[in-house]
Amino acid sequence: MQKYVFSTELEAEDIKAARCRLGMTQAEFAKLVNVSKPTVERWEMGRSRISGPVVPFITLLQQRPGLVEAIQVPARDYPLRLWYRYRDLLCTVIDVDERGRRVQIHNYVEDPVLRAFGRREDPDFEAYEEFLESRCFPRTRDKLKLVLQDLGIPYYDPLLIVEKTQGRMAEDEFWICVER
C-alpha cells in the first residue's frame, strides 16, 4: 500500500514545467535540486522516467501553486538586505531603508523561535535596531574601545559590528549575512 500521495516517477514535461514556473535556467534548477546540469538536460529530453528525491518536490509544486512564491526570495526594494540564518537554514530576509527608517521582512520558517522578530510580522525601524543590537556585544562591555579597535570599527555601530562578526553569538547558531 502506498504511504504518501507522491508519485514515484515523473515525466520530462513535469520537470520542464516546474523549472519554467520557477523561472530558472537548467543550471539554476540543477543547483536547487542538487544534481548536475547534464542530469536536468537528460530529464527534460525524456529519455527515461525520472525518479528520486526530486519527485516529491515537483509533486508539491504541482499540487500547491502558491508554493513557488513561498520559496522564492523577493526582489530587493531597499538598499540593505540581511539574511538571518540558523545554521544553513534561511529563516528571515530583512530589507532595510535606513534613510527612510523602513523595514520589510520575509519569513521562511513557521517556528517563531527561528524568526528574526519572533511572531512579529511587521517590525518598525526601532524593532530592527533592537534586533541588530541583540546580535552584538553590549554597549556597556568592559574595554569596549579595545574590542572595537580589534574589529577595525571606529565607534559602536550595531550594523558595522554585525557585518564584521556576522552577528554570531557564543550561545547560539544564528548568524547574519549583510548585503549592501
Secondary structure in CASP SS format (residue, H / E / C, confidence):
PFRMAT SS
TARGET T0000
AUTHOR 0000-0000-0000
METHOD secondary structure of the structure
MODEL  1
M C 1.00
Q C 1.00
K C 1.00
Y C 1.00
V C 1.00
F C 1.00
S C 1.00
T C 1.00
E C 1.00
L E 1.00
E C 1.00
A H 1.00
E H 1.00
D H 1.00
I H 1.00
K H 1.00
A H 1.00
A H 1.00
R H 1.00
C H 1.00
R H 1.00
L H 1.00
G C 1.00
M C 1.00
T C 1.00
Q H 1.00
A H 1.00
E H 1.00
F H 1.00
A H 1.00
K H 1.00
L H 1.00
V C 1.00
N C 1.00
V C 1.00
S C 1.00
K H 1.00
P H 1.00
T H 1.00
V H 1.00
E H 1.00
R H 1.00
W H 1.00
E H 1.00
M H 1.00
G C 1.00
R C 1.00
S C 1.00
R C 1.00
I E 1.00
S C 1.00
G C 1.00
P C 1.00
V H 1.00
V H 1.00
P H 1.00
F H 1.00
I H 1.00
T H 1.00
L H 1.00
L H 1.00
Q H 1.00
Q H 1.00
R C 1.00
P C 1.00
G C 1.00
L H 1.00
V H 1.00
E H 1.00
A H 1.00
I H 1.00
Q C 1.00
V C 1.00
P C 1.00
A C 1.00
R C 1.00
D C 1.00
Y C 1.00
P C 1.00
L E 1.00
R E 1.00
L E 1.00
W E 1.00
Y E 1.00
R E 1.00
Y E 1.00
R C 1.00
D C 1.00
L E 1.00
L E 1.00
C E 1.00
T E 1.00
V E 1.00
I E 1.00
D E 1.00
V E 1.00
D E 1.00
E C 1.00
R C 1.00
G C 1.00
R C 1.00
R E 1.00
V E 1.00
Q E 1.00
I E 1.00
H E 1.00
N E 1.00
Y C 1.00
V C 1.00
E C 1.00
D C 1.00
P H 1.00
V H 1.00
L H 1.00
R C 1.00
A C 1.00
F C 1.00
G C 1.00
R C 1.00
R C 1.00
E C 1.00
D C 1.00
P C 1.00
D C 1.00
F H 1.00
E H 1.00
A H 1.00
Y H 1.00
E H 1.00
E H 1.00
F H 1.00
L H 1.00
E H 1.00
S H 1.00
R C 1.00
C C 1.00
F C 1.00
P C 1.00
R C 1.00
T C 1.00
R C 1.00
D C 1.00
K C 1.00
L H 1.00
K H 1.00
L H 1.00
V H 1.00
L H 1.00
Q H 1.00
D H 1.00
L H 1.00
G C 1.00
I C 1.00
P C 1.00
Y C 1.00
Y C 1.00
D C 1.00
P H 1.00
L H 1.00
L H 1.00
I H 1.00
V H 1.00
E H 1.00
K H 1.00
T H 1.00
Q C 1.00
G C 1.00
R C 1.00
M C 1.00
A C 1.00
E C 1.00
D C 1.00
E C 1.00
F E 1.00
W E 1.00
I E 1.00
C E 1.00
V E 1.00
E E 1.00
R C 1.00
END
